[in-house]
Amino acid sequence: VQLVESGGGLVKPGDSLQLSCAVSGFTVSSVPMTWARLAPGQGLEWVSTIFSDGATYYSDSMKGRLTISRDGAKNTVYLQMENLGPEDTATYYCAINIGGNQPPPKVPDWDEYDYWGLGTRVTVSS
């Protein structure tokens, strides 16, 4: 199983960015797919999850600025982020929790997650 994130970079406040997570070893529509982020000096934060039935969930801190989606043909999950601010600076990871239930806990037990990517760095700075 391999998860490969991409799309991060340096952006200015107010910009948008789309992150991608290319998956091999699992069909993205068959398992819950999650985005999490790790900001400097902070703990891992849950951002968003899309379930196999298409249900989507978003963190309160970023709600209204996020869209999670998937492309079955490319076996890829996306995270569209709008109106980014310096507080969104972090490394963003995608992850699979095979047994994840709805709704996902807003403070997950990260030990329950089975697979992780290496992350993609997002820096928001003027």
Sequence and secondary structure as in RCSB ss.txt:
>XXXX:A:sequence
VQLVESGGGLVKPGDSLQLSCAVSGFTVSSVPMTWARLAPGQGLEWVSTIFSDGATYYSDSMKGRLTISRDGAKN
TVYLQMENLGPEDTATYYCAINIGGNQPPPKVPDWDEYDYWGLGTRVTVSS
>XXXX:A:secstr
 EEEEE  EEE TT  EEEEEEEESS TTTS EEEEEE TTS EEEEEEE TTS EEE TTTTTSEEEEEETTTT
EEEEEE S  GGG EEEEEEE TT  SS  SS  GGG  EE   EEEEE  
